[in-house]
Amino acid sequence: METFLIRALQLIMSLSLLVIIHEGGHFLFARLFKVRVEKFCLFFDPWFTLFKFKPKKSETEYAIGWLPLGGYVKIAGMIDESMDTEQMKQPEKPWEFRSKPAWQRLLIMVGGVLFNFLLALFIYSMILFAWGDQYIKVQDVPLGMDFNETAKSVGFKDGDILLSADGVPFVRYDGDMLSQIADAREVSVFRDGKQASVYIPEDMMQRLMTDSIRFASYRFPYVVDSVRVNSPAALAGVQPGDSIIALDGKPISYSDFKEAMADRKKNEAALRKDSIDPRVITLTYVRGGVTDNLTMQVDTAYLMGVNACIETERLLPMVKKEYGFFESFPAGAALGVKTLKGYVGNMKYLFSKEGAKQLGGFGTIGSIFPATWDWHQFWYMTAFLSIILAFMNILPIPALDGGHVLFLFYEIIARRKPSDKFMEYAQMTGMILLFGLLIWANFNDILRFFF
């Protein structure tokens, strides 16, 4: 329950900020061109409003709705979510949206998208300034990676060190690397002391989208962090800081050791029939640069009685870079553009059968936030969502900003406006489409939760 509340709070905070900034973009350009904004509402408010306030001498009412699916600004003289058609039947007023030149109306409509994108760039810049950038260079991981079953089915093997895709070197393990792999014909890996090739099928991304387990994870060395008093490990002489590199002469990672002990426990009866004591193990370890062996008997739960080190920075080679205040802005802009390009590039998979199944609603969005409060991750995910919101809103779909922009371009080219009746139908069609998409996305969340 606590995890749910933490993620829900992060989601509400993030969406609230993004909606305020997005609608603030429309608001600012509207006021810049002296267009009246009748209402600025965070969240939607059908039937009733949680809070509303109208300052003296202000034309705008500020409100908070109860339905956290977005927000809106009601701009005078415009067919929007309010579907205020009565206003459109009146003669044009000089302070209405419809009375302004097309280029001004265009800037008012793109203002929200522009502000969301600029917000993302600013957040990325401040993240780099405050925390810097650090990552694990996949080519330098000493024990390689563990792969899921989909990856293994096309030829990857646990312990492979990822090198390149179609000759382009990998840098870090992220969404861009997965896209590189899915779009490649050949991935080069380092395996058993030499370079090998894995040939990627054309439907690799579709296969990956069906996985509930990550494509790959880092193989961590088994480094002892602490030893419990009077445990089998303590009695055998294991000490904190020891790095266990082999089990019964076979090189291992931390995950290998856990799997091996689970197999011994599962096959205990069969091993004893062969006169093998499955609880007796021989460890090869490194201590102070010296390699040695020891033999011990684990307890009945097949545990040694040690706590392993789980600090990534201590176990794997990290690349770290810090940014000064002014350095952070071009770096943040580059990160934002790279994120947008990656997201746009992956949109093609949305229109596949598997892509439609992976579409998620608020449950999916909430799950990308960390289970414990982490400001770095909160701001990182907020910037990412701001990129998504900007891109989705500029799509040429009626009821979205991009739909209005499309009709404005038509007006500029054809030199005549679409009729009000056409705009009403377009707005209704777009809203039906968007609500259908919203229902489908959240239905997918429900299916994933219960099944």
N, C-alpha and C positions, 0 to 999 in steps of 0.2 A: 504493500500500500504506500509506503514511504517513497519507494522508487517511482511509482505512478504519479504521486503528487509533485515530486521534484521535476519530473519530465513535463508534466502538465503546466507547471508554473513557468518553466523555461519556454515552453511553446507559446503560452499566452503572452509573456513578456516580449518574445521575439516578434510574433505576429502583430502585436500592438504597435511596436516601434515601426515595423515595415509598413503597416497601413497608414500610420500618421505621416510618415515621410512621403509615401506614394500620393496620398490625397493632398498633402501639403504642396507637392509639386504642381498639381492642378490648380490649387488655391492661389499659389504665388503668381503664376502666369495669368490667371484670371484677373486678379487684382491689379497686376502690372498693366493690363490692357483695359482696366476700368470696367470689367464685367462683374456683375453682382453675383456673389455666392450666397445663397439663401440658407444653406445648412452644411455644417461640417460634422460628420458623424463617424465615430470609431465604432466598428461593428454595425450590424444591421438592426433595425428597430421596427419590424412589422408589429402593428397593433399597439405597442407601448414602448416607451423609452425609459431606461434606468436613470438617466441624468440628463438635464439640458440647462443651458444657460445662454442668455443673450445680453451682451454688454450694452450699456447705454450708448446711443448714437452709432450702433453697429448694425449693419444689414445682415449679419451672419449669426445664426443660432448654432451653438456648439453642443454636441450631444454624445452620449454613450449608449449604444444599443445593447440588447441582451443576447443576440445571436452572433457568436464570434466567427463569422465566415468571411470577414473582410471589412469594408467600410465604404463610405462614399461622400462626395461633396455634391450638393444639389446646385447646379449652375443655372441661372436664369436663362430662359430661351433656348433650352437644349433638351432633346429627347434622350433620357438616360434611364437609370434603374427606377426612378420615381414614376415614370410613364405619365408625367403631368401633361396630358394632351390639351387640357383646357387652356393652359397658358399659351400654347402654340397657336390657338385659334385667335388670340388677340393680336392687334397690330404690333409690329416690331418696335421695341424700345431701344434707345441708344445704348443702354447699359446691359443689353442682352447678348448672349453668346452668338445668336444667329445674325445679329446686325454687324458683327465684326468682320474684317477682311479674312480671307481663307488662311493666309499665312499666320495670323494671330490665333485663329481657332486651332490650327495645326500645332502650334507651340503649346497651347493650353492642353491639348490632348496628349502630347508626348511628354509633358512635364512630369507626370507620375513615374513613367518608365525611366526618364533621365535621372530623376532624383534617387530612385532605387539603385540604379547602376552606380551613381556617384557615391551613394552611401556604402555600397559594397566595397568600392575602391578605397574609401576612407577607412573602413573597418579593417580591411586587409593591411593597410599601411600602418595603422595603430597596433595591430597584432604583431607585425614585424618589429615595430619600434619597441614595444613593451616586452615581448618574449623572444624576439629573434626567430630564426628558422633553424630547425634541426631535424635531421632525418637519417635513416640507416641506408647507406649505399648498398643496394642489393648485390652488386658484384663483389663486395668485400665481406659478405657474411661468411664466416669460416665453416659453418656446418650446413650451409644451404637452406633449403626450404622444405617444409612438409606440405604435400599437395592433397586436395580433396579427390574424390573418386572420379569426377569428371575430368580433371586434369590428368590423372593417371591413365584414364581410358584413351587419351590421345597420345600418350608417350612420356609424360613427365614422371620422374621417380623421386621419392623422398631423398633428400640430400643434394639434389641438383642445385647448382648456383646459376641463377639467371643472368645471362650476358647481354643478349640483344635480340631484336625482332627485325627481320629483313635487313640486318646490318646496322640498325640504329640502336646504340647502346642504351640499356636501361640505367636509370639513375636512382629512383626511389619507388617503393611499392605504394602505388596509389591508383586512383581511378584511371589516370592517363596510361599507366602501365598495363592495366587490364585491357584497355581499348587497343593499345599497341599489339598485345598478344592476339586479341580476337580478330584484328584486321590483318594480321601477318600471314604469310605463307610458311615461313620457317623461323623458329625461335632457337637461338643458340644457347646451350647450357654447358657448364663445366661439370663433368661426371667421371668419377673414378680416375682422376688425374689427367683427363684429356677432354677436349671439346667434342660435344655431340650435338645433333640436330633433332628437333621435334617439329614435325610437320602439322600445321594447324588446319583443321577442316573448315569449310566455308560457314558452317552453322555454329561456330564456336561460341559466339555471344549468346545465341539462343539457348545453347546448353548451359552456359554459365548462369543465365537468368532463372533457370529452374532450380538452381542450387540453394539450399538453406545454409550451407557451410561455406566459409570463405574459400576462394580459389587456392590460396596458399597462406602459410604462416611461417614465421621464422623458427628455425630449429635452435633452441637455446642450449648452451652447455649446462651441465649439471654442476652448479657451484653451490657448495654447502654454506648456508647463511648462519645456521645455529644447530646445535645438537642437544637433544633432550637428555636430561640426567638419567643415568641407569638404563638407557635405551640400548638396543643391539649395536647401534653405531658407536655410542660412547664406549661401550665395553670393548669394541673391536679397535678403538683408537682413531676413529674419524674425528677430524677437527674442523671448526669453522674456517672457511676459505679454501678448503680442499676442492679441487676440480676433478670430478669423476669422469674419466674419459673412456672407460671400457667396462663391460660386464661379461665375466667369464671369457675374457680375451677378445670380445667383439666390440668395436668402437660404437659408442652410443651418444645420443643427445638426451636431454631431460625427458622428452616425450617417448623416446625409444625405451628408456628405463621403466617408465610407468607401464607401457604396453607389455614389456617383457614380464614384469612382476604380475600383471593381471593375467597373462597367459599361463604362468606357473600356477597361480591360484586356481584357475579354471581347470587345468589339466593335472591337478595334484595327484589324484588317484592313479592315473595312467603312469605318471612319472615314478611313483613309489613302486608300482608293479615291476618297473624296469630297474629297481634298486637304486633309484636316484632320489636324493632328498631335495625337493624343490625349494626348500627354505634356505639352503646353504648356497651362498653366492661368493664369487671372487671379484673384487673391485680393483681396477687400475686407476690410480689417482695421481694428480700432480699437486705437490706442496712445496712452495718456495722454489719452484723451478726444477724440483727433483721428482722423478716418476717412480712410483712404488706400487706394490700390491698388498692386499689384505683379504682375509677370508672371514666371513661372519655368518651367523644364522639369523635371518629376519624373524619377526614375531609372527603370531598366528594369522594376523591380518596382512601379512607380507609387506610390512612397513619396517624401515630401518630406524625411524625415530629421529629424522632430521627435517629441518625446514630449508627448502631450496631458495636461493636468491632469485627474485623475480624483477629486479630493477634493470630495465632494458639498457640504461646508460652504462651500467657496470658490466653487462654481459656481451653487448654487441658494439661494433665500432660506429660511433655517431659522428655525423658531419654537422657542425654548428656554425652559424653565422649570425652576427649581431648587426643591427642597422642603427645609424644615427637618425635624428628626427627628419632631416631633409632627405637622407638616403631612402627612408622608408616609403616615400610617396611614389617614386618611379617603380620601386620593387613591388609595392602594393598594387599599382596600376597593372603591371605585367602579370601579377598573379590573378587579378580579376579578369583580365582579357583571356588568359589561359583557361580559367575556370569556365568562362562563357563559351569558348570554342569547344571545350570538352563536352559541355552539356548539350550544345547545339549538335555536335557530331553524333552524340548518342541518341538523339531524338528519333533517328530513323528506325531504331529498334522498338519504339513505342507502338508502331503500326504493325508489328508482327503479333502472332497469336500469343507467344510467351510474353511479349512486352505488355500486351493488354492485361494479362494476368498479374503482372508485377506492379501495375499502377496502384498506388496507395493513397489513402486519405489522411485524416488528421492523426490516426493511430500510427501510421507509417512515419509521418513527419515527426511526431513526438518521439518515436523510438530512436531517431538519429541523434537526439540529445543524450548526454551522458547520464548514467543512473545516479551519480553523485555530483554535487555542484562543482563546476569547473568553469571559471570565467573565460579561460582561453578557448575551450571547446564551445562555450555558449556563443561567444562573439564570432568564432570561425563558422559555426553553423548558421548564425544570423546573416553573415555576409553571403554565404552560399544560397540561402533562401531568398535573399534580396536579388541575387543574380537570376534565380529561377522566376521570381515574381516579375522582374523587368522583362525577361524574355517571353514568358507566357502572355503577359498583357499586350505585347506588341504584335502578337499573332493576328492576322487579318480575319478575326472572327467577330461577327456582330455582337454587341454588348461588351466587348473588350475595347481597350483603347485603340488597338490595332484595327478594329473594324471601323471605328470613327475616322482613323487616319486614312484607311483605304477609300472611304467615301469622300473625304476631303481631297485626296489626290484625283479622284474621278471629277470632282467639281472643278479643280484647277485645270485639268486637261480638257474636259468637255465644255467648260465655261458655263455650267449651269448646275444648280443644286439638285440632289435627289429629292423627291417630294416628301412632305412630312408623313404621308400615309406609308410610303415605302420604308422610311426610317423607323416608323412604329413597328411594322411587320418584321423588319430586320432585327430590331431590338428584342422583340418577343421571341423570335426564332433563336437568337443567340443565347438568351437567358434560359430557354428550354434546353438547348444543347449543353450549356454549362452546368445546369442543375442535374441533368442526366449523367454527365461526366462525374460530377461530385458524388452522386448516389452510387455510381459504379465503383469509384475509387474506395469509398468507405465500406461498400459491400465486400470488396476484396479484403479489407482489413478484418471484417467480421469473420469471413471464411478462414483467414489465416489464424485468427485467434482461437476458433473453436475446432478447426480441423488441421 
